[in-house]
Amino acid sequence: MLTKSQRFAAVVMPDVLTVANSDNLEHKKQYKSLSKKAGSLVRNSGLIQTLAFLRARDQEHHQTLLQHLEQELQQMNLLPHDATLYDTVLSAEVPQYMVLTREILLLLNWHKRLAETLIIIPSANEQHGQEEVPQ
């Protein structure tokens, strides 16, 4: 039997790998950066405010992270398959809102960990075929 943390990691891993294996270097950089910051956004601004921010941004990495969270919660049966994350959180009563916040923070923690490990951004020298010389 898997622990809760192992289940969350298993759900997040394929989504982060999809980004890590993409050819779009700029998207990878931005997704990795957003994954690192998203948990702090939720803690400092609140869940609904963070989701509204992600929805309002018309940038690929914002939409990708929002879709990943929604799909992950649906896979874990924490969100109905026919519902959107934003609408569910917006209409949630306080106890459900608190549960969703806690679960999303756990998912975002795994996004941060896995993005940091799996999304490799080559340095400028590596991109131009030069080997980086240690100082």
Disulfide bonds with the S-S distance in Angstrom:
none
